[in-house]
Amino acid sequence: MKYKTAMKNGLILFLLIIFSFSCGGKVTTRTPQEQYKFTINGVVAKDMNSGKDIAYFAVLRDSNPFDSAVVKVGSDTLANQGNGNYYLEGFPLFNYGQTVSINISSAGDDFSLATSVVIPGSFYINELPANDQLNAGGHSVPVAWSVSAGTGGYFLSMTGPAGSVGHAVLDQDKNRTETIPPDAFRTSPGDLVEGIYDVYVIAYYKSFLYYTGIAFELPPGLPTGNLDGANGTIGAGVIASSVAIEVTSEQ
């Protein structure tokens, strides 16, 4: 009985080998993404609304907040704010179109990461027509903007009064125009929310991430996992001066 079982198992294995060769000659396996000791997420940004340049990084070691790193953006060392957060703001920290070096190290771990980002060029949101600025009834609003030199992509994000759905979307085709739908000015059940809505457009390089005091939501689909030697994502961006939409009930 054991002999017959072994023969049966051997035949099954032989047939599986023959089948694999008949489907291309080899069996392939997918290599899992390499995991590192350090996870680093960070962004450098020029905010044309606040007039501030911002650098913000979060550092984890073995998935725990790490407060003993040295984080440098250009020649500036970011302040350690605790819980793995490193932050610096000022004006100017960097210029439009500048390549900014980023260095993060931990001497005790013999860890050093060096990379760079490019600050996209200055740009602006085109002025909205009067009937879109004062939006009676919450109709859709097309938004267009100028070119930002050196950008990797754009996204639009609109924030509004409490309860409103809002809107955040990548400009997938980089055609520098997106339409805010009527639903964005309403609650989830569909009730109009009157008030002021602020529209932001961001030009980003590599990616874009949250930072302390950010005034808008990020859309899904931004690039992630762009580091060599560590887990995480680093990006840069320019936030154009926002425009406002006032939504009122129809009269």
Sine and cosine of phi, psi and omega as CSV:
sin_phi,cos_phi,sin_psi,cos_psi,sin_omega,cos_omega
0.00,0.00,-0.70,0.71,0.03,-1.00
-0.88,0.48,-0.60,0.80,-0.02,-1.00
-0.90,0.43,-0.69,0.73,-0.01,-1.00
-0.91,0.41,-0.62,0.79,0.03,-1.00
-0.89,0.45,-0.69,0.72,0.01,-1.00
-0.89,0.45,-0.67,0.74,0.03,-1.00
-0.88,0.47,-0.66,0.75,-0.01,-1.00
-0.90,0.44,-0.71,0.70,0.02,-1.00
-0.90,0.44,-0.63,0.78,0.01,-1.00
-0.91,0.42,-0.64,0.77,0.03,-1.00
-0.90,0.44,-0.66,0.75,0.02,-1.00
-0.89,0.46,-0.69,0.72,0.01,-1.00
-0.89,0.46,-0.67,0.74,-0.01,-1.00
-0.88,0.47,-0.69,0.72,0.00,-1.00
-0.91,0.42,-0.61,0.80,0.05,-1.00
-0.90,0.44,-0.64,0.77,0.02,-1.00
-0.90,0.43,-0.72,0.69,0.02,-1.00
-0.86,0.50,-0.67,0.75,0.00,-1.00
-0.89,0.46,-0.65,0.76,-0.02,-1.00
-0.90,0.43,-0.62,0.78,0.01,-1.00
-0.95,0.32,-0.56,0.83,0.00,-1.00
-0.94,0.35,-0.31,0.95,-0.01,-1.00
-0.98,-0.19,0.32,0.95,0.07,-1.00
0.66,-0.75,-0.12,0.99,0.15,-0.99
1.00,-0.08,-0.18,0.98,0.01,-1.00
-0.41,-0.91,0.36,-0.93,0.06,-1.00
-0.98,-0.22,0.81,-0.58,-0.02,-1.00
-0.96,-0.28,0.53,-0.85,0.08,-1.00
-0.83,-0.56,0.49,-0.87,-0.01,-1.00
-1.00,-0.04,0.84,-0.54,-0.01,-1.00
-0.97,0.23,0.81,-0.59,0.01,-1.00
-0.93,0.38,0.49,-0.87,0.02,-1.00
-0.88,0.47,0.71,-0.71,-0.05,-1.00
-0.92,0.39,0.64,-0.76,0.02,-1.00
-0.94,-0.34,0.66,-0.75,-0.07,-1.00
-0.91,-0.42,0.22,-0.97,0.01,-1.00
-0.92,0.39,-0.61,0.79,-0.07,-1.00
-0.97,-0.26,0.61,-0.79,0.13,-0.99
-0.86,-0.51,0.80,-0.59,-0.08,-1.00
-0.76,-0.65,0.81,-0.58,0.10,-0.99
-0.79,-0.61,0.74,-0.67,-0.03,-1.00
-0.24,-0.97,0.29,-0.96,-0.04,-1.00
-0.55,-0.84,0.54,-0.84,0.21,-0.98
-0.88,-0.48,0.68,-0.74,-0.14,-0.99
-0.56,-0.83,0.52,-0.86,0.19,-0.98
-0.93,-0.37,0.89,-0.45,-0.03,-1.00
-0.97,-0.23,0.95,-0.33,-0.05,-1.00
-0.97,0.25,-0.11,0.99,0.06,-1.00
-1.00,0.09,-0.71,0.71,-0.02,-1.00
-1.00,-0.02,-0.25,0.97,-0.09,-1.00
0.95,0.31,0.35,0.94,-0.04,-1.00
-0.92,-0.39,0.53,-0.85,0.25,-0.97
-0.98,-0.18,0.65,-0.76,-0.15,-0.99
-0.74,-0.67,0.67,-0.75,0.16,-0.99
-0.76,-0.65,0.83,-0.55,-0.03,-1.00
-0.68,-0.73,0.76,-0.65,0.00,-1.00
-0.68,-0.73,0.60,-0.80,0.11,-0.99
-0.88,-0.47,0.77,-0.63,-0.09,-1.00
-0.85,-0.53,0.79,-0.61,0.10,-0.99
-0.87,-0.49,0.60,-0.80,0.18,-0.98
-0.86,-0.51,0.84,-0.55,-0.08,-1.00
0.77,0.64,0.68,0.73,0.07,-1.00
0.95,0.32,0.15,0.99,0.03,-1.00
-0.92,-0.39,0.61,-0.79,0.05,-1.00
-0.80,0.60,0.70,-0.72,-0.11,-0.99
-0.84,-0.53,0.87,-0.50,-0.10,-0.99
-0.96,-0.28,0.18,0.98,-0.05,-1.00
-0.91,-0.40,0.36,0.93,0.05,-1.00
-1.00,0.07,0.36,-0.93,0.19,-0.98
-0.93,-0.36,0.89,-0.46,-0.06,-1.00
-0.91,-0.41,0.87,-0.49,-0.02,-1.00
-0.84,-0.55,0.72,-0.69,0.11,-0.99
-0.88,-0.47,0.93,-0.37,-0.17,-0.99
0.88,0.47,-0.79,-0.62,0.02,-1.00
-1.00,-0.09,0.01,1.00,-0.06,-1.00
-1.00,-0.10,0.68,-0.74,0.09,-1.00
-0.99,-0.16,0.80,-0.61,-0.04,-1.00
-0.97,0.25,0.60,-0.80,0.02,-1.00
-0.96,0.29,0.67,-0.75,0.06,-1.00
-0.99,0.14,0.91,-0.41,-0.04,-1.00
-0.99,-0.14,0.11,0.99,0.00,-1.00
1.00,0.04,0.33,-0.94,0.02,-1.00
0.85,0.53,0.52,0.85,0.05,-1.00
0.98,0.19,0.20,0.98,-0.05,-1.00
-0.97,-0.24,0.71,-0.71,0.00,-1.00
-0.78,-0.62,0.76,-0.65,-0.19,-0.98
-0.58,-0.81,0.57,-0.82,0.11,-0.99
-0.46,-0.89,0.69,-0.73,0.13,-0.99
-0.66,-0.75,0.42,-0.91,0.00,-1.00
0.15,-0.99,-0.09,-1.00,0.07,-1.00
-0.42,-0.91,0.79,-0.62,-0.18,0.98
-1.00,-0.02,0.60,-0.80,0.18,-0.98
-1.00,-0.08,-0.53,0.85,0.02,-1.00
-0.44,-0.90,0.17,-0.99,-0.09,-1.00
-0.92,-0.39,0.36,-0.93,0.10,-0.99
-0.86,0.50,0.70,-0.71,0.02,-1.00
0.98,0.18,0.00,1.00,-0.04,-1.00
-0.98,0.19,0.66,-0.76,0.18,-0.98
-1.00,0.09,0.86,-0.51,-0.09,-1.00
-0.95,-0.32,0.84,-0.54,0.05,-1.00
-0.99,0.17,0.59,-0.81,0.02,-1.00
-0.78,-0.63,0.81,-0.58,0.00,-1.00
-0.75,-0.66,0.80,-0.60,0.00,-1.00
-0.77,-0.64,0.79,-0.62,-0.10,-0.99
-0.59,-0.81,0.36,-0.93,0.14,-0.99
-0.62,-0.79,0.96,-0.28,-0.06,-1.00
-0.88,0.48,-0.62,0.79,-0.04,-1.00
-0.92,0.40,-0.35,0.94,0.00,-1.00
-0.96,-0.28,0.03,1.00,-0.09,-1.00
0.80,0.60,0.68,0.73,-0.04,-1.00
-0.92,-0.40,0.72,-0.70,0.08,-1.00
-0.50,-0.86,0.79,-0.61,0.06,-1.00
-0.85,-0.53,0.78,-0.63,0.03,-1.00
-0.80,-0.60,0.79,-0.61,0.05,-1.00
-0.49,-0.87,-0.10,-0.99,0.01,-1.00
-0.44,-0.90,0.36,-0.93,0.09,-1.00
-0.71,-0.70,0.28,-0.96,0.06,-1.00
-0.91,-0.42,0.77,-0.64,0.07,-1.00
-0.97,0.24,0.86,-0.52,0.02,-1.00
-0.88,0.48,0.20,-0.98,-0.02,-1.00
-0.98,0.20,0.32,-0.95,0.05,-1.00
-0.91,0.42,0.56,-0.83,0.04,-1.00
-0.38,-0.92,0.05,-1.00,-0.05,-1.00
-0.56,-0.83,0.41,-0.91,0.11,-0.99
-1.00,0.10,0.74,-0.67,0.03,-1.00
-0.89,0.45,0.58,-0.81,-0.01,-1.00
-0.88,0.47,0.70,-0.72,0.01,-1.00
-0.99,0.16,0.55,-0.83,0.12,-0.99
-0.87,0.50,0.38,-0.93,-0.09,-1.00
-0.86,0.52,-0.63,0.78,-0.05,-1.00
-0.97,0.24,-0.18,0.98,0.15,-0.99
-1.00,-0.04,-0.55,0.84,0.07,-1.00
-0.91,0.42,-0.70,0.72,0.11,-0.99
-0.96,-0.30,1.00,-0.08,-0.22,-0.98
-0.99,-0.12,1.00,-0.08,0.00,-1.00
-0.98,0.19,0.87,-0.49,0.05,-1.00
1.00,-0.02,-0.12,0.99,0.05,-1.00
0.95,0.30,0.78,0.63,0.04,-1.00
-0.99,0.14,0.20,-0.98,0.00,-1.00
-0.91,0.42,0.49,-0.87,-0.05,-1.00
-0.74,-0.67,0.91,-0.42,0.13,-0.99
-0.97,0.26,0.68,-0.74,0.01,-1.00
-0.79,-0.61,0.76,-0.65,0.02,-1.00
-0.78,-0.62,0.35,-0.94,-0.03,-1.00
-0.52,-0.86,0.25,-0.97,-0.05,-1.00
-0.99,0.17,0.05,-1.00,-0.03,-1.00
-0.98,0.18,0.66,-0.75,0.18,-0.98
-0.95,-0.32,0.92,-0.39,-0.06,-1.00
-0.90,0.43,0.70,-0.71,0.10,-1.00
0.99,0.16,0.10,0.99,-0.02,-1.00
-0.97,0.24,0.42,-0.91,0.12,-0.99
-1.00,-0.08,-0.28,0.96,-0.01,-1.00
0.12,-0.99,0.08,-1.00,-0.01,-1.00
-0.75,-0.66,0.39,-0.92,0.27,-0.96
-0.55,-0.83,0.43,-0.90,0.02,-1.00
-0.93,-0.38,0.63,-0.78,0.04,-1.00
-0.61,-0.79,0.80,-0.60,0.00,-1.00
-0.87,-0.49,0.76,-0.66,0.06,-1.00
-0.91,-0.42,0.52,-0.86,-0.04,-1.00
-0.59,-0.81,-0.22,-0.98,0.00,-1.00
-0.88,0.48,0.34,-0.94,0.00,-1.00
-0.83,0.56,0.70,-0.71,0.03,-1.00
0.99,-0.14,-0.36,0.93,0.01,-1.00
-0.97,0.24,0.50,-0.87,-0.05,-1.00
-0.93,0.36,-0.65,0.76,-0.07,-1.00
0.96,0.28,-0.10,-1.00,-0.08,-1.00
-0.36,-0.93,0.72,-0.69,0.09,-1.00
-0.57,-0.82,0.81,-0.58,-0.12,-0.99
-0.48,-0.88,0.63,-0.78,0.13,-0.99
-0.96,0.26,0.60,-0.80,0.17,-0.98
-1.00,0.10,0.99,0.12,-0.16,-0.99
-0.86,0.52,-0.60,0.80,-0.08,-1.00
-1.00,-0.07,-0.01,1.00,-0.03,-1.00
0.80,0.60,0.60,0.80,0.04,-1.00
-1.00,-0.07,0.05,1.00,0.14,-0.99
0.89,0.46,0.63,0.78,0.12,-0.99
-0.42,-0.91,0.68,-0.74,0.07,-1.00
-0.59,-0.81,0.49,-0.87,0.02,-1.00
-0.94,-0.35,0.82,-0.58,0.07,-1.00
-0.98,0.18,0.85,-0.53,-0.07,-1.00
-0.98,0.19,0.35,-0.94,0.03,-1.00
-0.84,0.54,-0.55,0.84,-0.02,-1.00
-0.86,0.52,-0.45,0.89,-0.05,-1.00
-0.91,0.42,-0.38,0.93,-0.03,-1.00
-0.99,-0.12,0.26,0.96,-0.09,-1.00
-0.77,-0.63,0.20,-0.98,0.16,-0.99
-0.98,0.22,0.16,-0.99,0.04,-1.00
-0.85,0.53,-0.63,0.78,0.06,-1.00
-0.95,0.31,-0.21,0.98,0.06,-1.00
0.95,-0.32,0.18,0.98,0.01,-1.00
-0.99,0.10,0.71,-0.70,0.01,-1.00
-0.89,0.45,0.68,-0.73,0.06,-1.00
-0.91,-0.41,0.95,-0.31,0.00,-1.00
-0.97,0.24,0.46,-0.89,0.04,-1.00
0.65,-0.76,-0.20,-0.98,-0.07,-1.00
-0.99,-0.11,0.76,-0.65,0.06,-1.00
-0.90,-0.43,0.76,-0.65,0.00,-1.00
-0.97,-0.23,0.78,-0.63,-0.04,-1.00
-0.95,-0.31,0.83,-0.55,0.02,-1.00
-0.91,-0.42,0.59,-0.81,0.17,-0.99
-0.80,-0.60,0.72,-0.69,-0.07,-1.00
-0.85,-0.52,0.76,-0.65,0.18,-0.98
-0.99,-0.15,0.80,-0.60,-0.09,-1.00
-0.82,-0.57,0.39,-0.92,0.08,-1.00
-0.85,-0.52,0.81,-0.59,-0.08,-1.00
0.94,0.33,-0.84,0.54,0.03,-1.00
-0.16,-0.99,-0.12,-0.99,0.09,-1.00
-0.52,-0.86,0.57,-0.82,-0.08,-1.00
-0.69,-0.72,0.24,-0.97,0.08,-1.00
-0.92,0.38,0.49,-0.87,0.12,-0.99
-0.60,-0.80,0.19,-0.98,-0.02,-1.00
-0.86,0.51,0.82,-0.58,0.06,-1.00
1.00,0.10,0.15,0.99,0.01,-1.00
-0.86,0.50,0.64,-0.77,-0.15,-0.99
-0.98,-0.21,0.01,1.00,-0.11,-0.99
-0.64,-0.77,0.22,-0.98,0.03,-1.00
-1.00,-0.03,0.49,-0.87,0.09,-1.00
-1.00,-0.04,0.58,-0.82,0.03,-1.00
-0.99,0.14,0.37,-0.93,0.14,-0.99
-0.94,0.35,0.44,-0.90,0.10,-1.00
0.99,-0.17,-0.03,1.00,0.07,-1.00
-0.91,0.42,0.55,-0.84,-0.02,-1.00
-0.88,0.48,0.53,-0.85,0.04,-1.00
-0.68,-0.73,0.23,-0.97,0.12,-0.99
0.89,0.46,0.79,0.61,-0.08,-1.00
-0.95,-0.31,0.35,0.94,-0.04,-1.00
-0.97,-0.23,0.53,-0.85,0.18,-0.98
-0.96,-0.29,0.83,-0.55,0.02,-1.00
0.99,-0.12,-0.01,1.00,0.05,-1.00
-0.35,-0.94,0.36,-0.93,0.17,-0.99
-0.98,0.20,0.38,-0.93,0.13,-0.99
0.89,-0.45,-0.14,-0.99,-0.14,-0.99
-0.63,-0.77,0.66,-0.75,0.10,-0.99
-0.78,-0.63,0.64,-0.77,0.01,-1.00
-0.51,-0.86,0.00,-1.00,0.02,-1.00
-0.55,-0.83,0.35,-0.94,0.00,-1.00
-0.21,-0.98,0.25,-0.97,0.11,-0.99
-0.82,-0.57,0.79,-0.62,0.03,-1.00
-0.98,-0.18,0.91,-0.41,0.00,-1.00
-0.92,0.38,0.38,-0.92,0.09,-1.00
-0.85,0.53,0.78,-0.63,-0.09,-1.00
-0.96,0.29,0.31,-0.95,0.15,-0.99
-0.86,-0.50,0.40,-0.92,-0.07,-1.00
-0.92,-0.40,0.59,-0.81,0.11,-0.99
-0.85,-0.53,0.81,-0.59,0.07,-1.00
-0.98,-0.20,0.87,-0.49,-0.03,-1.00
-0.99,-0.17,0.78,-0.63,0.06,-1.00
-0.79,-0.62,0.30,-0.95,0.09,-1.00
-0.94,0.33,0.42,-0.91,-0.02,-1.00
-0.91,0.41,0.63,-0.78,-0.03,-1.00
-0.90,-0.44,0.00,0.00,0.00,0.00
